[in-house]
Each structure stands twice: as structure tokens, then as C-alpha cells.
Amino acid sequence: MITPLTRELARQTTQFSYKDLDQRLQLRARMGVLDFFGVALAGSREVLAQIMGQTLADAGGRAQASVIGTSWRVPVANAAMLNGAAGHALDYDDVSLALSGHPSAAVLPAALALGEHLQCSGQDLAEAYVAGFEAACRVGRLLMPSSQDLGFHLTGVAGVFGAAAAASRLLRLDVEQTAMAFGIASSQAAGLRVEGGTMCKPLHAGRAAEAGVLAARLAQRGFTARADALECDRGFLHAFSRRDAGHADDEIMSGGARYFEGSIFKFHAACFFVHSAIECGRLAAVQTGFAVPSAVSLWVHPETVEACSYMAPMNDLESKRSLTHAVALGILDKRSDDPDCFGQATLADPAVVEIRGKVTVVADGSVSKTGAQLWMTTVDGMTVGTAHDASAPSRLDAPTISRLNAKFLALATPVLGCKRAQALAAAVGGLQELDDVGALMTASRVPVEAQDHQARTTLHS
């Protein structure tokens, strides 16, 4: 008998409660919201975000929800899409290995836009965020790994379920309505892995957020879809993976927040699958006393090579998915926590280009998909070997929280100014007492004149 996955996922979503979150998970939710605001504020200045924003602003519509880092207020679904794209524009948002993607970039934009429109509380937002994160990861686990092998980017494909779950929670949909929202969402899922290194990859997160909001609002009004869209014959799982719905693992659909607990915050402003390469390069540099390398060999999993195939990157989007560039930045101890480190300053740096040309990338199936091994020989004949695996979930201890706060301020201050950035951080820190999440969205906006200056600077740089 086929497991009723769609309805079970809907049941879990409707029963999820803020009271189910212990203090550790409440803290992780606050840090996740803070991290997203930081990356979205910085991402709002990227060319792709400016193009999308101006295109949708030209289309008009009701001023219902705020676009982070701008003066715009647009229809709810449009705000979700724009904030999702901005949040993933720098590839600096958190990740989950459950779907090998970015749940927060799809879920939080939907929850923030709809939450602002509905004047939901901070607890409502946290509840929707975690419920949506879990839904995206559970669907992702059902799809993995064959969906990626088929070429789908699960941030968009599974993320749409997370966004629909978060929106359904905020709208207080019942089980049947939520299952219908998932059915509607399943027909809007999209995203191709080959778009990594282009503006389309952040669009995947934005469209997932938009589609999730639309799906929940349509379901609320009685719009219909298959209530068993996930598991039915020739349904979602059949179309997007090679998983047999009749043999779905019960653990995947179990309750709780197991996947949210396993989220990973980034401290390198690049694709997660180059993080281990950066760390290996840095370790090798330290072991050799920052000696000049004569040859470098980087061993990674074949899927890592496929996902990060830009050996001679031409722009910042490509450099974030370049293994050779990552190794060079690590060896030279560049500030890879700064998004500008992946821009023209390093792309044109002779030292980076020289080392990049000395890196040989070897695909080896015995290496972890999230790990890397590196051997470096220096010009004076010394040889060292290093290894790193970036797969460990982030532990929210005091040093990590301090790093996340510093990351937020570094990203938000250039957009909002120091005082407003600190005020937004304080508001997120008190999320559980917040009566209206609209206060967060208002705090994340910039005046018209500031937005106009940023747009001119970004589009003409």
C-alpha cells in the first residue's frame, strides 16, 4: 500500500507548534532569521536583484509587503520572490544536506511577506519557518539522490513545499487545505542544477517562495489539486526522482524538527561545495608558513566537480562555484567571509590567477561529497597534505553566535547604516516577544534616495 505522504506531510505541518520548539531550536530560529536578513540585505544590491525588482515594480500591484533593502512595497507573492532571490544572490545563506540545498531562502521570504501582510507575531513566524524548513527537507530526502542526478536543483523543487507549508501555517489552513496547497505547489516546482553560476540559481529560491505563497492562498479559497500529488502514480515523486513512493522510509516522515537541527550556517560567501577546498588551501598555507606553491592537487567527489566546474571563472557568480578559485583564496588567506572576495578584486588579482593555474582538480568517488583532500608542493620542495569536510551541522555555541552576529552586521551595515542594522538585530533577538513581524520588514527597508543611489551604483559598476 502506498504511504499517504502528501496528507501526512500536511498533518505534520498543521500540528506543528511554537511550543514544540525547545530553547535550542528557538535560538536556531532566531539566528536563521538574522542570517537571512543579513544575506538578503547584501543580496538586494546585486545586479540580479535590481533587475528583478525593477521588472516587478514596473508591473505595479498593491503595496502589501516590503522588499528587503529597498523602499518598495509590492504584492505579497512578488515580495516573497524578490526577497528569496536576494537572499540567495550571494550563495551565502544557510544550507541543509537533507536536500543538498537552501531551505531558508525559499521558506523565510514566503513567511516574512505573508506574515507582514497578515500582521503575524514573531512566534507565528518562527513556527512557520521551522515547519516549512522541515517540509522542504522531508520532501528533499524523498527526492535524493536521484533527483539531483536527473539535473534538478532541490532548493527550488523541494523548497516550494517548504514555502507552501510556512504559508499554510500562517493562514491556519486545515489538513485538507494544506494537502491541497502541496498539490498546487507540486505543479509549480522548478529549478535546474546547470544554472549554478548564473542569475537563474537565486531565481529558483525566489520562485519557490512565490509559488508557495500562491499555493496556500489558492488552497484557502478552494482551488483544487491532487491531494496525493506527492505519491500518486505519475505524481511528483515519479516525475522528479526515481524514488518508489510505496517504499518511503517512515523515518523521513516522522515528526519533530530533526532536519532544522542539522542546518549549516555559512562563513564563506560561496557555494557550500567549495568550502572544504577553501579550508584545505588555508590549512596548507599555514603548514608551509604561507610559502609559494609550485603545484597543487585537489581531490573531490565527482559530483562536486560537476557542480563547481568553473576552473577559470569570469565573474562573481562563477567564482563562487570555482574549486580552483577557492583553493587560491584559501592559500592566500583571503577574506572569503566577505562577498567582495569573490568579485573583480580577486578575479583580476595576479597572485590568485597564478595559483589558480597551478591547481589540478581530481574527481575521486572515495572522497566525501562535502569534503576535499589537497596536496601542495612549494617552490622549495616541501609537500603537505590536508583534508577537510564541511558537513557538520552548526553548533550554536558562543563563538558561532558571535560569528553570526558579526556576519550580519558586516552584511547589513553598508545597506542600513550601523544604528539601523543594530536595531534590526535587536528586534530579531526578541523575536518571541514581537507582536508584528512587519516591524522587522520595516526596519529592513531603505529610503527612496538611498535605494536610488544603490541601484545606480550597482547597475553601472
N, C-alpha and C positions, 0 to 999 in steps of 0.2 A: 504493500500500500504506500502511495506517495505521501510523504510528510507534508502537511499543510503549511508550508514555510511562510507564505505571504501573511496569512492570518496570525500565525504565531509571532511573527515579527511585529505585526500591528498590535497584538495583545501586549507584548512586552513594552512597546512604545507608550501605549495608553496607561499602563500601570506604573511606569517609571515615575518616581517622586524625588523631589529635592531631599526629603527626609531619608532617602536611601543612601545619600552621599555622606560618608564619614568626613572628618576634618581633613584627612589627607586628600580626598577627592575634591572637596570644596576648594582647597588650596590649589590643586591642579587645575580646576576650572577657572579660578581667578587668574592664574598665571597664563593659562591658554588664551583667555580673553585679552589680557595685557599684551601678550606676544603678538596676537593677531592685529591689534590696533597699531602696534609699532611697525610691523611689516606692511600693513595696508597704508599707513600714512606715508612711509617712504615710497611704497609702490605707486601711490597716487601721482607721483612726479615723473613716472616713467612714460615714455612716448606711447606705449600701447594703451595705458590707462587714459592718457589725454585724448587719443584718437577715439576710443570707445566712448568716453564721457561726452565729447563734443558731438559725436554722432547721435547719441541718445538724447542729449539736450536739445538738439535741433528738432527732434521728433515731438518734443513737448510732452504734455501729460500733467496729471495732478501732482502737486507738491506734497507727497506723502511721507517720504523717508529721506534721510540725509546720505550724501555721498561723502565718504571719509576723505579728509584732506582737501575738500573743495567748498564752495559756497552753495552748491546745487542741492535742491530737494526735488526728487523725481518720484514717479510711481514706485510702489514697493518692490515689485519684481525687478524693475530696472536698477534700483539701488542695490538689491541683492547681487545682481550680475556684475555691476561696476565694482562693488566692494570685494567681491570674490576674485575678480581679475586682478585688482590692485593688490590684494592680499597674497596672491601667488606670483605676482610680477617679478619679484626678486628671487624666487625659489628659496626663500629664507624662512618660510612658515614651517610649522611642526609636521612630523611625519608619523605614520603608523605602518609597521611591517605587515600588519594583518591584511592590508590591501596594497602594500608597496606604493603608498601614495599619501595624499594630504587631506584628511577628513575635515580639519578645521576650516580650510579655505573654502569648502563647499557649505559646511553646516553653519558656521557663525555668521556669514553675511546674510543668510536666509533668516536666522533667528534675530539678528540685530535689526534688520529692515522691518520685518513684521512686528517684532517686539516694540520698536519705536512707534509704529503706526497704531498698535493696539494699547500703547501705554502700559506695557507689562513691567513687572518688577524684576529686580536683579535675580531673585531666586527663580522666577519663571525662566529667565534667560539661561541660568546655569542648568536648570532641569532640562530644558530643550536642547541645550548644547551637548550635554553628556548623552542624552537619549539618541540624538542624531548621530553623534560620533560612533556610538555603539552600533546603530543600524547600518551605517556605512561600512564599518569594519566587518560586521557579520555577513553582509552581502559580499564584501570583498573576499572573505575567507571561502565563501561558496564558489566564487569565480576562480580563485587562484589554484594552480598557476597557469592553467590552460588559456584563460582569457588574455593574459599578457602575451603568451606565445602566439595567440591569434592576432596580436597587434593593438589591443585596446589599452587605453590609459585609464586606470581604475579611479583616479581622482574624479573624473567626470562620470564614468559609467556606474560606479558604486556610490559616489558622492551624492548623486541625485536622490538616492534613497535616504541618506542621512539628512539632506536638506528637507525632504518631504516629511521625515519623522519629526524634525525640530519644528517645522511649521505646523504640523498636525497637533503637536503638544501645545503650542501657544494658542491655537484655535480651539483647543479642548475637544477635538474630534473623538468619536467613539471608535470601537474596534472595527466595525464595518466601514465607517468612513475612512479610517486610516488605511485599511487594506485597499480601499478604492484609490486613495491617494498614491499608494505604492504602485498600483496598477497603472495609473495615469503617468506616474514618474517613469515607469519602466519603458514606456513608449517614447520618452524624451532623452534617454541615456545616450551619451556620445563621448567620443574622445579617442584619438589615435596616438599611439606612442611615437610614431615617426615625426610628430610635431614638436618633440623636445628640441629646444634651441631656437624656436620661433615664437612669435606672439600668440600663436594659437594655444600653446600649452596653458598659459594662465586663463585663456578664454574658457577652457574646459571647466575649471573651477567655478568661474562666473556663471556659465550656462547651467551648471548643476544646481547652484544656489537659486538662480532664477526659476528653473524648471520645478524645483522642489516647492517653492512658494506657490507657483501657479497650480501645481498638482493638488496641494492641500486646500487651496481656496476653491478650486473647481469641485473637489470632493465635498466640501462643506455645502455647496449649492446643489448637490445631487447629480453631478456629472458622473458618468459610469465608465468603468473599465473592467477587465477581468479581475475578479477578487482573488484569483490564484495565479496571477501573472508570473510570479517567480518560478513556480514549479510545474505548471501545466505543460502538456505535450506541445512542443514547438514554442514554448514560452521564453521568458527572459534567460533562464539558465541555459537552455538549449541553444539560444541564439548567440549568447555572449561567452559561452565556455563549453567545455566537454564534460562537465560535472553531471552525474546522474542524480536527479532530484530524489529518486527513490532510495538513495543510499546516503542522504545527507547526515552528517555526523551530528548527533544530539548535542554534543558539547558546543558546536557552533551556535546553536540557537538557545543556549542556556541563558539564564538571567544574570543580572549584576552589571558591573562596569569593568570587566576584565580587560577589555581592549583599551579603554580610556586610560587605565593604569599603566599601560605599556607604551604610551605616546613618547615620542622623542623630540625634544626641542633642539633647534639648530644653533650652532655658534660659528658656522661657516656659511657665508651668503651665497651658496651654490647648491646644485643638485646633491642630494644626500649620498649618491653613489660615487661621488668624488671625495667625500670627507676622509675616508681611510687613506686615500692617496696623499692628501694634504698632510695628514698626521704622519704618514710614513716618511715623507720628504723632510718634515720638520725634525723627526727623531734622528734621521740620518745626518742632517746638518749638525745637530747637537753632538752626536757621537764622533763626528770628524772635526769638531771645532770650527764648523762653517767653512771647511775647505772647498776649493773649487772642484766640482765633479768633472771627470772626463767621460764617464759613461754611466747611465742609469737604466736599470731593468725593472719594470713594474709588472707584477703578476696579479691578475684579477680574474674574476669569473667571466666566462664568455658573454653572459647577459649584461654585465657591467660595460664591457667593451661595446656591445650593441647599443646600449642606452646612452653612452657617453663617448660618441665616436668622433668628436671634433678634435683631431690631432693638431690642426693649425687654425685655431678659432679666429674669426674675422670681426666679431662684435661681442658685446657683453652677454647676450643670450647664449651664444655658442661657448664662450669661455667658461660659463657656469656648468657646462656639460663636457668639459675637456679634461681628460686624465693627464695629458702631458702638461697642460697649463697648471693643473692642481699640484702636480709634483714640483714644478718650478716655483710656485708660490710658497710651498712648504719649505723647500731647500733654502730659499732666500728669506724665510721668516717674514713674509709679507702679512699685512693685516687682513686676513681672509674673513674676519668678522665684520669688515667694512664693505658694503656693497660696491663702493667705488673701486675696490681692489680688483674687481672683475671687469672694469671698464677700460677705456683707451689708455689710461696711465700705465697699466701693466701690459696691455696688448702691444704697445709700442716700446716697451722697456727693453733695451738691447740685452740686458742680463737675463730677463725672463725668456726672451726669444732664443737666446743661446742655449740655455739649459733645456728648454722645451725640445730643441732639436737633438739633444743627446739622450732623450728618453725613448726607450723601446718598450712598447706595451705588449705583454704576452697574455693570451687568453688561456686559462687553465681551469678546468671544471672542478678541480680539487680545492680551489680557493673559495671561501665563503662568498656568497653573493653580496654581502655587505662589507667584506674585508679586502685587504690588499697586502701583498708582500713586496718588498723592494730591496734591491741590491745596488749599491752605489760604489763606484771606484773613483778615487780622487786623482788629481793630476800628479800627486807624489806617490801614487801606488797603493794607498790604503783602501781596503774594501770592507764595507759594513753591510749588514743585513738588518732590516727592520720589518715589523708586521703590526697591523692594527685592524680591529674590527669595530665598526661604529654601531653595532646592532643593539647595544644595551639600552633599555628604557631609561629615561632621565630620572634620576633620584632628586627629589626636591629637597635637598639639604640646604643649609645656609649658603655655601659657596655658589650653588647653582641658582638659587633665588637671587643672590646678589648679581650674578652674571646676567640673568634675565632682566632684572631691573635696569642694569647698565645698558643692555642691548636696546631696551625700549626707549630709554632717554636719548641714546645716540641716534636712533632712527626717527623719533618723534620731534625732537627739539628743532631741527632745521626747518620743519614744516609749521609747527605750532608756536615755537618760542619756548624758552625754558620754563617760565611760570605756568603756561597753559599745559605744557607736557607734564609737569609735576602734578598739576591739578587733576589731569585725566588719570594719571597713575594712582593718585589717592582715591579717586572715585571708583576705579576698578577694584582697588584694595578693599573697599567697603561694599562690594557688590551685593552681599547678602542682606544689607540694610537698605539698599536702593529701592525707592518706590517706583521709579520710572526710568527705564533704560534709555529713554530719549535724552536724558541728561548726559549720558556718555556720548551719544551721537552728536549732540550739540557741541560738546567740548572737543570733538574731533574735527569740526569744520573750521575753515579759514575764511577771513573776509574776502569780499569780491576782489579788491585791489591786490591782495596777496596772491589769490588764485590766478589772476590775470598775469601777474609778474612771473609766477612759477611756470605757467603754461608757455609763455613766450620764451623763457629761459630754456625749458625742456625741449620744446619743439624745434628750436633753432640752434641748439647746441650741437 
